[in-house]
Amino acid sequence: MIRKIIRIDEEKCVGCGACAEACHEGAIEMVNGKARLMREDYCDGLGDCLPACPVDAISFEEREAPAYDEKAVAASKKAVKASSPACGCPVSESRSIERGERAPVPSAAVSRPAQWPVQIRLVPVGAPFFDGADLLIAADCTAYAYAAMHEELMRGRVTLIGCPKLDDADYAEKLEKIISGNDIKSVTVARMEVPCCGGMEQAVKKALQSSGKFIPWRVVVISTGGEVIREM
């Protein structure tokens, strides 16, 4: 029969597993680090996996495919539930991190991430923690070079990290979608003094311009010796 079904672009897929986590029918599995539609008859064509994908690698198409088999899906869910351990590891689940009262510790020992995930390439564009957020977009080396990173830069901000050199990626398009699609209050860019980190700053600048929004932003430059050498 001809019906609507998902299509996964394996070239775009970054292997985060978010779509497999979001697919309640179990139609998607991770194979060799890529998402793959393993059971067409398990795909209901509703697309719960689409908004979960951080890189827009999933789309709809209409083509010849077996009918959705609701009974087979129900039996599969029952079998998985019976064989699953009591706990899991939701590595790709987007969530805010609430911090309650705890015993006093030195400020340098307090971790300040406000959400999960933190990688630019993995975070969903429409994650609820972006609503009303002050955003920190940081080169990943900054957290290791700057001892006060958590307390002075991450505290009170949603943090996104990446490395434009090692990822070989232009983050501008993804960041533009985050900024234009959410109520972002401010943007702070944390980068190292090395030239390759300039790619992060330029990506943010391009994303802000493309979004058409006027949002306060600043750049904090950190030396390889671990000091803030410039703010602009």
C-alpha positions in Angstrom: 0.0 0.0 0.0 1.0 3.6 -0.5 1.2 5.5 2.8 3.1 8.1 4.7 6.3 6.9 6.4 9.5 8.4 7.7 12.7 8.7 5.8 16.1 8.9 7.6 19.0 10.7 5.8 22.0 8.7 7.1 24.4 11.3 5.8 22.9 13.9 8.1 22.5 11.5 11.0 25.0 12.2 13.8 24.1 9.0 15.8 22.7 10.7 18.9 19.9 8.1 19.3 17.3 10.8 20.1 14.9 9.5 17.4 15.2 5.9 18.6 14.4 7.1 22.1 11.4 9.1 20.8 10.0 6.3 18.7 7.4 4.7 20.9 6.8 1.8 18.4 10.4 0.6 18.3 10.7 1.0 14.6 14.0 2.8 14.7 17.3 1.3 15.9 20.9 2.4 15.9 23.1 0.4 13.5 26.8 1.2 13.1 26.3 4.6 14.8 23.4 5.6 12.5 19.6 5.6 12.9 17.8 3.2 10.7 14.1 2.3 10.1 14.3 -1.4 10.9 10.6 -2.3 10.8 8.4 -0.4 8.3 5.3 -2.1 9.7 6.1 -0.6 13.2 6.1 3.0 11.9 2.7 4.6 12.4 3.6 7.6 10.3 2.8 10.1 13.1 6.4 11.3 13.3 7.2 11.6 17.0 10.8 11.1 16.0 10.9 14.2 13.8 11.1 17.0 16.4 13.6 14.9 18.5 16.2 14.9 15.7 18.7 17.7 16.3 20.0 17.8 12.7 16.8 17.5 10.7 17.8 14.1 9.3 14.2 12.7 9.4 11.4 13.6 7.1 8.1 12.2 5.8 7.6 10.5 2.4 4.8 8.7 0.7 5.7 5.4 -0.8 4.9 1.7 -1.0 5.2 0.2 2.5 3.5 -2.5 4.6 0.6 -1.3 6.7 1.1 -0.3 10.3 0.8 -3.5 12.5 -0.6 -2.3 15.8 -0.8 -5.8 17.2 2.8 -6.6 16.4 3.9 -3.3 18.0 2.0 -4.1 21.2 3.5 -7.6 21.4 7.0 -6.2 20.8 6.5 -3.5 23.6 5.3 -6.2 26.0 8.4 -8.4 25.2 10.8 -5.5 25.6 9.2 -4.4 28.9 9.5 -8.0 30.3 13.2 -8.2 29.4 14.2 -4.7 30.4 16.1 -3.9 33.6 14.5 -1.7 36.2 16.7 1.3 35.3 17.8 2.8 32.1 20.3 5.3 30.7 18.5 8.1 28.9 21.6 9.6 27.3 19.7 11.6 24.7 16.8 12.8 26.8 16.5 16.6 26.9 15.9 17.8 30.4 16.4 20.7 32.7 18.5 20.1 35.8 16.9 21.3 39.1 19.3 21.9 42.0 17.9 21.7 45.5 19.5 22.5 48.9 22.7 20.7 49.7 25.6 21.0 52.1 28.0 23.9 51.6 31.0 23.2 49.4 33.8 25.5 48.0 32.4 27.5 45.0 35.0 26.0 42.7 33.5 22.5 43.4 30.0 23.4 42.4 28.9 22.2 39.0 26.5 24.5 37.1 25.0 22.8 34.0 21.4 23.8 33.7 20.3 21.2 31.2 21.1 18.1 29.2 22.3 17.6 26.5 24.9 20.3 26.1 26.5 19.6 22.7 25.3 22.0 20.0 24.9 19.1 17.5 22.8 17.1 19.8 20.5 19.6 21.5 16.9 19.7 20.1 16.1 23.1 18.6 12.7 23.3 20.4 13.9 22.1 23.9 11.8 23.7 26.6 14.8 24.9 28.6 15.5 27.5 25.8 12.3 29.5 26.8 13.5 32.8 28.4 17.1 31.5 28.6 20.3 33.4 28.8 22.5 31.4 26.5 26.2 30.5 26.9 27.8 29.2 23.7 31.3 27.9 24.5 34.2 26.3 22.8 34.6 23.0 24.7 38.3 23.8 25.7 37.2 26.8 27.7 35.8 24.6 30.5 39.2 23.0 31.0 41.3 26.1 30.6 39.2 28.5 32.8 38.9 27.4 36.4 35.9 29.7 37.2 33.9 28.5 34.1 31.1 27.0 36.1 30.6 29.7 38.6 31.2 32.8 36.5 30.0 31.9 33.0 27.7 28.8 33.2 25.8 29.8 36.3 22.3 30.9 35.4 22.7 30.1 31.7 21.8 27.3 29.3 25.1 26.1 28.0 25.9 24.8 24.5 29.4 23.5 23.6 31.3 22.6 20.5 34.6 22.7 18.7 34.4 24.2 15.2 37.8 22.7 14.3 37.3 19.1 15.5 33.7 18.9 14.6 34.5 20.4 11.2 31.1 22.1 11.4 29.5 25.4 10.8 27.1 25.8 13.7 25.4 29.0 12.4 22.4 27.3 10.9 21.6 25.3 14.0 22.2 28.3 16.3 20.0 30.5 14.1 17.1 28.0 14.5 17.6 28.0 18.3 17.7 31.8 18.5 14.8 32.5 16.1 12.6 29.8 17.4 12.9 30.5 21.1 12.7 33.5 23.6 16.5 33.9 24.1 17.3 36.8 26.4 21.0 37.1 25.9 24.0 35.3 24.4 27.5 35.0 25.8 30.2 33.4 23.7 33.2 31.9 25.5 36.2 31.1 23.3 39.9 30.5 23.5 42.4 32.9 22.2 43.6 30.5 19.5 42.5 31.3 15.9 40.5 28.2 15.3 38.1 29.3 18.1 37.2 32.3 15.9 34.8 29.9 14.0 32.6 29.7 17.1 32.4 33.5 17.4 31.6 33.9 13.7 28.9 31.2 13.8 27.1 33.0 16.6 27.4 36.4 14.9 26.0 34.9 11.7 23.2 33.2 13.6 22.2 36.4 15.4 22.1 38.3 12.1 20.1 35.7 10.3 17.6 35.4 13.1 16.6 39.1 12.7 16.4 39.5 16.4 18.2 42.2 18.4 19.6 40.2 21.4 22.4 41.5 23.7 25.6 39.5 23.2 29.2 39.5 24.3 32.4 37.5 23.7 34.7 36.3 26.5 38.2 35.4 25.3 40.2 33.0 27.5 44.0 32.6 27.2 45.7 29.2 27.0 47.0 30.0 30.4 43.5 30.1 31.8 42.8 33.8 32.2 40.1 36.1 30.7 42.1 38.4 28.5 39.3 40.2 26.7 35.6 40.9 26.9 33.7 42.6 24.1 
